[in-house]
Amino acid sequence: MSNHLINAVSPYLLQHSDNPVDWFPWCKEAFEKAEAEDKPIFLSIGYSTCHWCHVMAHESFENLEIAKILNKHFISIKVDREERPDIDSVYMSVCQAFTGSGGWPMSIFMTWDKKPFFAGTYFPPRQHYGMPGFADLLHSIANLWMNHRNKILQSADEIIKHLQNAEQINTSAINDLVETAAKSLLESFDEINGGFGSAPKFPTPHNLLFLMMYAKQNQSSEPLKAVEKTLIQMRKGGIFDQIGYGFSRYSTDKYFLAPHFEKMLYDNALLIIVYSAAYGAAENPLYLDTAEKTAEYILREMTLPQGGFYSAQDADSDGVEGKYYTFTLDEIFKVLGKERGEIFANAFDITEEGNFDGMNIPNLLKSSALKSDFTEEIRILYSYRKIRTSLHIDDKILLSWNSMMIAALSMLYRVSGSDKYLNAALKAQRFIEENMCGDVELYTSWRSGIRSSSSFLDDHAFYIAALIELYNSTLDEKFLEKAESFCNLTVKRFYDDKDGGFYLAKSDNAELFMNPKEVYDGTIPSGNSVMAYDFVRLYQLTEKGEYGELAKKQLAFLSARAEDYPSGHCMFLMAKMMFECPLKHITVVVKENDNLEELKKRLPFLANIRITSESTKFQLLNGKTTYYVCKDKFCLPPTNVYDL
């Protein structure tokens, strides 16, 4: 049995292609069929490594009785949120308006002209723990559609009006956004366990980067201590895969012990960046080790041979969440032997009773083993784990997430000096250029030789940032030129000339009832925040006035929208700090035939560096390569010897 998803490219859609539900992808045919048959639409949004998406699929979408109800009374549409962030964003706003929260799987009921009238997330097949049963819900909505249509349509119009009005924000910005955000984060800091707030705890690396920048600019030790405590606890906890490396999405407890086990490319990219930055700031070798181990995981398990990076690894194996990652004490003894096994188990908190549902998540929260070498034991357990069971990999290539990893590896190269990271970043950028770039276009996703038909703001914003980081690591002007070219294209395609800010979809897109301007920096920084960062970096690197003006406008736009919750806009606040207190600017006047390779290996983690030849403005000193350095709003005398 198959449905209309059988020819899909998305791994998530293909997971549902043999459901008895007659799924359609998001397409004109589905909406026309709903109108012709006078049926409402059931829209289900998720992604291929989502645990609760798997649960609802197994309980309801593989259920013949529920499938019959859906097929009789509804037209059912499946959407991969990672391929269509515009659909996900709009209907997530709907879900949050209806329920006060959101998540995946997302369940939306709407008319054939895309107007939503009811929303929720996961529903059990039958009433359970106060939650309505999905089958009963379907019958109720089908009855409302047939007998109380006007009530449904009125509800749809009201929710759309509410959401459209919410987009019209006209507030004046407060002046102390940075200070307020830092204070708010530090007030929620967990001094004992690290992290911020209580469970669940998300890594949110851009918040940590913000606190590091704030600490440096304000000569304050408290924010840096909070960051370091958090980084150490995450490295010691189960959120970090002690056997195969890399980080899971978040910790379900306050200790960073028990994660939600799926691994996302974006988390690992952003965490490589923050651990690399922390190493640059504090020079703790643990931070560099963590960044390199995370990169090892990505290059070993999440990299396409041609250079692109896969999207995610599932939390489930054999239908059990976390099975791949957990061990019994007997297993440890069997694989490592009793003597070595006892030493390892003692260090990694592996006991007879277990620390997670009777099983054990290897962790170092109770141990000082970070200073010990268990390389051989980890190698043996990794090999054992690979043959014991397997994980599903979402192998589609997403442009925005790949761009984050390119930037991360480029930054890791600058603190480690290891060419393999820069080479991997360059190879991935070539893959994008060859497969996900047209003459004047970018494309959101690629899989098995097939790319998506369009792109969104985040694709452009993060790709520009990646190109800037490649320039910072290579000093090759072509990357800066590409960044400028795509920046200009992004302004043309997505910018709102009237009210400021960037739309998520192209500004002339009218497919949905609204085109959001996302500004909140959640698990991933918003496209608007990253564009602010891009403008600031391009302005300070090129000294072109148009980027300075764009930076001012974008920072003003975001300042107004960050007023209610400054700590939820940390990526934007970093751009604001960089604009107001520019990074060190280094102009290198190169003597002809001088070798720049050694210079490139000594590049600072974060600075504005330009290479030029001798001119009337910049001249060689003593006939040798010369450095012109400006920092803290003043310039130093030119020098032939400069410690970058």
Sequence and secondary structure as in RCSB ss.txt:
>XXXX:A:sequence
MSNHLINAVSPYLLQHSDNPVDWFPWCKEAFEKAEAEDKPIFLSIGYSTCHWCHVMAHESFENLEIAKILNKHFI
SIKVDREERPDIDSVYMSVCQAFTGSGGWPMSIFMTWDKKPFFAGTYFPPRQHYGMPGFADLLHSIANLWMNHRN
KILQSADEIIKHLQNAEQINTSAINDLVETAAKSLLESFDEINGGFGSAPKFPTPHNLLFLMMYAKQNQSSEPLK
AVEKTLIQMRKGGIFDQIGYGFSRYSTDKYFLAPHFEKMLYDNALLIIVYSAAYGAAENPLYLDTAEKTAEYILR
EMTLPQGGFYSAQDADSDGVEGKYYTFTLDEIFKVLGKERGEIFANAFDITEEGNFDGMNIPNLLKSSALKSDFT
EEIRILYSYRKIRTSLHIDDKILLSWNSMMIAALSMLYRVSGSDKYLNAALKAQRFIEENMCGDVELYTSWRSGI
RSSSSFLDDHAFYIAALIELYNSTLDEKFLEKAESFCNLTVKRFYDDKDGGFYLAKSDNAELFMNPKEVYDGTIP
SGNSVMAYDFVRLYQLTEKGEYGELAKKQLAFLSARAEDYPSGHCMFLMAKMMFECPLKHITVVVKENDNLEELK
KRLPFLANIRITSESTKFQLLNGKTTYYVCKDKFCLPPTNVYDL
>XXXX:A:secstr
   TTTT  SHHHHHTTTSSS EEESSHHHHHHHHHHT  EEEEEE TT HHHHHHIIIIIT HHHHHHHHHH E
EEEEETTT HHHHHHHHHHHHHHHS   SSEEEEE TTS EEEEES   SS BTTB  HHHHHHHHHHHHHH HH
HHHHHHHHHHHHHHHHH       S HHHHHHHHHHHTB TTT SBSSSSB   HHHHHHHHHHHHHHT HHHHH
HHHHHHHHHHHSTTB TTT  B SEESSTTS SEE  EEHHHHHHHHHHHHHHHHHH  HHHHHHHHHHHHHHHH
HSB TTS B  EE SEETTEETTTT B HHHHHHHH HHHHHHHHHHTT  SS SBTTBB    TT  GGGS  H
HHHHHHHHHHHHH    EE  EEHHHHHHHHHHHHHHHHHH  HHHHHHHHHHHHHHHHHSB SS B SEEETTE
E S   HHHHHHHHHHHHHHHHHH  HHHHHHHHHHHHHHHHHHB TTT SB SS TT  SSS        SSS 
 HHHHHHHHHHHHHHHH  HHHHHHHHHHHHHHHHHHTT GGG HHHHHHHHHHHS   EEEEE  TT   HHHH
TT  SS EEEEE   SSS  BTTB EEEEEETTEE   BS    
